[in-house]
Amino acid sequence: MKQVPAHYYEVMEELQTVDFVIVELTLYLDTHPDDYEAIKQYNEFVRMRKKIKKKFEKEFGPLTGFGYSYSNYPWDWKDAPWPWQV
C-alpha cells in the first residue's frame, strides 16, 4: 500500500467532523422538524460536505463507490489506499 501525505488525514478529519455535525442535526431534526434555523444549519453543512468531498476526491481519489463518486481517467478505483484502509 502506498504512503499517503499528512494532508490526506487533515482533509479526512475535516470531512468526518462535518459528517458528525450532519448526523447530529439529522437526529435533532427528526424530533424538531419545524426548527428553521436547524434546517438552515443542516443545509449549510451539507453544502460544506460536498465541497470537502470534491476537494478530497480531486486530490486523493474516490471516497465511495456504486455511483456516488466520479472517477478520474483512467479508472482510479484500483488505486489504494481507499479511505476505509487508512
Backbone as CSV, one residue per row, in Angstrom:
resi,resn,N_x,N_y,N_z,CA_x,CA_y,CA_z,C_x,C_y,C_z
1,MET,0.849,-1.174,0.000,0.000,0.000,0.000,0.897,1.239,0.000
2,LYS,0.545,2.211,-0.841,1.372,3.410,-0.910,1.112,4.336,0.282
3,GLN,2.114,5.116,0.594,2.039,6.066,1.700,1.156,7.251,1.317
4,VAL,0.389,7.767,2.268,-0.434,8.949,1.999,0.154,10.136,2.753
5,PRO,0.037,11.336,2.174,0.589,12.514,2.835,-0.240,12.923,4.059
6,ALA,0.363,13.695,4.931,-0.329,14.176,6.137,-1.596,14.949,5.777
7,HIS,-1.547,15.650,4.665,-2.705,16.442,4.226,-3.940,15.549,4.012
8,TYR,-3.720,14.322,3.605,-4.810,13.354,3.424,-5.619,13.253,4.718
9,TYR,-4.921,13.092,5.827,-5.590,12.927,7.115,-6.267,14.210,7.577
10,GLU,-5.693,15.354,7.221,-6.306,16.636,7.568,-7.653,16.798,6.868
11,VAL,-7.677,16.511,5.576,-8.922,16.649,4.814,-9.931,15.597,5.273
12,MET,-9.466,14.380,5.550,-10.360,13.325,6.026,-10.974,13.703,7.372
13,GLU,-10.179,14.279,8.269,-10.709,14.701,9.569,-11.740,15.814,9.405
14,GLU,-11.467,16.730,8.487,-12.424,17.805,8.206,-13.747,17.211,7.717
15,LEU,-13.666,16.238,6.843,-14.864,15.579,6.327,-15.610,14.845,7.441
16,GLN,-14.886,14.140,8.278,-15.512,13.400,9.373,-16.179,14.335,10.381
17,THR,-15.577,15.484,10.623,-16.159,16.469,11.534,-17.487,16.975,10.996
18,VAL,-17.497,17.318,9.720,-18.732,17.805,9.089,-19.784,16.694,9.070
19,ASP,-19.369,15.461,8.788,-20.314,14.339,8.816,-20.944,14.179,10.194
20,PHE,-20.142,14.341,11.239,-20.664,14.231,12.605,-21.755,15.274,12.855
21,VAL,-21.491,16.512,12.448,-22.477,17.588,12.630,-23.759,17.270,11.855
22,ILE,-23.610,16.762,10.636,-24.780,16.425,9.821,-25.606,15.332,10.485
23,VAL,-24.945,14.316,11.024,-25.676,13.235,11.710,-26.405,13.785,12.933
24,GLU,-25.732,14.605,13.722,-26.369,15.166,14.916,-27.561,16.057,14.555
25,LEU,-27.401,16.884,13.536,-28.511,17.730,13.104,-29.665,16.892,12.558
26,THR,-29.348,15.805,11.874,-30.393,14.912,11.372,-31.199,14.332,12.531
27,LEU,-30.513,13.870,13.559,-31.199,13.313,14.726,-32.060,14.372,15.410
28,TYR,-31.518,15.573,15.545,-32.275,16.670,16.148,-33.514,16.990,15.321
29,LEU,-33.330,17.073,14.010,-34.455,17.433,13.142,-35.526,16.341,13.077
30,ASP,-35.153,15.105,13.382,-36.165,14.046,13.458,-37.195,14.344,14.545
31,THR,-36.767,15.030,15.596,-37.692,15.346,16.699,-38.108,16.816,16.720
32,HIS,-37.480,17.649,15.903,-37.805,19.076,15.819,-37.904,19.495,14.349
33,PRO,-38.837,18.918,13.599,-38.877,19.140,12.145,-39.213,20.565,11.721
34,ASP,-39.691,21.390,12.643,-40.057,22.758,12.287,-39.005,23.786,12.689
35,ASP,-37.840,23.357,13.109,-36.782,24.277,13.521,-36.061,24.802,12.282
36,TYR,-36.486,25.964,11.849,-35.977,26.557,10.618,-34.466,26.795,10.670
37,GLU,-33.971,27.295,11.798,-32.543,27.578,11.931,-31.714,26.293,11.833
38,ALA,-32.214,25.214,12.429,-31.501,23.935,12.360,-31.482,23.413,10.921
39,ILE,-32.574,23.611,10.200,-32.620,23.193,8.790,-31.611,24.006,7.979
40,LYS,-31.523,25.301,8.256,-30.537,26.128,7.565,-29.121,25.640,7.871
41,GLN,-28.850,25.323,9.134,-27.531,24.804,9.502,-27.256,23.481,8.796
42,TYR,-28.248,22.603,8.795,-28.099,21.305,8.133,-27.715,21.498,6.666
43,ASN,-28.464,22.347,5.964,-28.191,22.582,4.547,-26.812,23.204,4.329
44,GLU,-26.400,24.079,5.236,-25.077,24.690,5.140,-23.982,23.622,5.281
45,PHE,-24.149,22.709,6.226,-23.148,21.665,6.418,-23.161,20.650,5.273
46,VAL,-24.314,20.408,4.682,-24.367,19.524,3.511,-23.597,20.154,2.357
47,ARG,-23.781,21.448,2.146,-23.019,22.154,1.095,-21.518,22.095,1.398
48,MET,-21.169,22.314,2.661,-19.772,22.262,3.070,-19.194,20.867,2.808
49,ARG,-19.967,19.831,3.117,-19.508,18.467,2.913,-19.239,18.188,1.434
50,LYS,-20.125,18.678,0.576,-19.936,18.467,-0.861,-18.632,19.096,-1.343
51,LYS,-18.310,20.284,-0.823,-17.064,20.953,-1.208,-15.847,20.168,-0.723
52,ILE,-15.902,19.720,0.528,-14.776,18.968,1.088,-14.608,17.647,0.338
53,LYS,-15.713,16.981,0.062,-15.671,15.707,-0.665,-15.046,15.914,-2.046
54,LYS,-15.451,16.965,-2.710,-14.904,17.255,-4.041,-13.403,17.505,-3.958
55,LYS,-12.984,18.266,-2.937,-11.560,18.547,-2.735,-10.792,17.251,-2.461
56,PHE,-11.331,16.427,-1.596,-10.674,15.166,-1.256,-10.517,14.298,-2.499
57,GLU,-11.611,14.119,-3.226,-11.583,13.237,-4.387,-10.682,13.764,-5.497
58,LYS,-10.589,15.061,-5.622,-9.691,15.627,-6.637,-8.234,15.313,-6.306
59,GLU,-7.903,15.352,-5.017,-6.525,15.119,-4.594,-6.182,13.644,-4.403
60,PHE,-7.145,12.861,-3.892,-6.817,11.514,-3.429,-7.624,10.391,-4.069
61,GLY,-8.645,10.717,-4.846,-9.458,9.681,-5.468,-10.806,9.522,-4.781
62,PRO,-11.623,8.613,-5.275,-12.997,8.471,-4.815,-13.104,8.046,-3.350
63,LEU,-14.170,8.521,-2.715,-14.478,8.163,-1.326,-15.437,6.979,-1.240
64,THR,-16.380,6.937,-2.138,-17.418,5.904,-2.103,-17.610,5.331,-3.495
65,GLY,-18.192,4.159,-3.572,-18.424,3.524,-4.854,-19.891,3.482,-5.229
66,PHE,-20.166,2.750,-6.249,-21.524,2.492,-6.696,-22.269,3.747,-7.101
67,GLY,-21.583,4.634,-7.820,-22.252,5.791,-8.398,-22.275,7.033,-7.537
68,TYR,-21.627,7.022,-6.384,-21.651,8.202,-5.525,-20.441,9.099,-5.709
69,SER,-19.413,8.582,-6.380,-18.204,9.357,-6.620,-17.793,9.217,-8.077
70,TYR,-17.283,10.304,-8.640,-16.782,10.277,-10.004,-15.435,9.575,-10.031
71,SER,-15.031,9.167,-11.206,-13.706,8.584,-11.387,-12.911,9.456,-12.323
72,ASN,-11.630,9.580,-12.052,-10.720,10.217,-12.988,-10.433,9.240,-14.113
73,TYR,-9.720,9.707,-15.126,-9.266,8.826,-16.193,-7.770,8.640,-16.045
74,PRO,-7.269,7.453,-16.075,-8.006,6.192,-16.194,-8.724,5.849,-14.890
75,TRP,-9.584,4.839,-14.981,-10.371,4.379,-13.839,-9.485,4.300,-12.608
76,ASP,-9.830,5.041,-11.539,-8.916,5.112,-10.403,-9.372,4.355,-9.159
77,TRP,-10.369,3.527,-9.312,-10.802,2.731,-8.154,-9.803,1.639,-7.807
78,LYS,-8.916,1.352,-8.738,-7.915,0.313,-8.470,-6.788,0.828,-7.584
79,ASP,-6.685,2.149,-7.416,-5.595,2.760,-6.672,-5.888,2.757,-5.177
80,ALA,-5.059,2.088,-4.429,-5.185,2.066,-2.975,-4.244,3.126,-2.404
81,PRO,-4.392,3.548,-1.196,-5.360,3.025,-0.246,-6.709,3.714,-0.400
82,TRP,-7.746,2.985,-0.087,-9.079,3.545,-0.071,-9.343,4.132,1.307
83,PRO,-10.287,5.052,1.427,-10.498,5.722,2.712,-10.695,4.768,3.899
84,TRP,-11.280,3.629,3.676,-11.529,2.711,4.789,-10.302,1.871,5.131
85,GLN,-9.216,2.044,4.380,-7.996,1.284,4.643,-6.964,2.069,5.447
86,VAL,-7.184,3.337,5.650,-6.175,4.136,6.358,-6.597,4.418,7.776
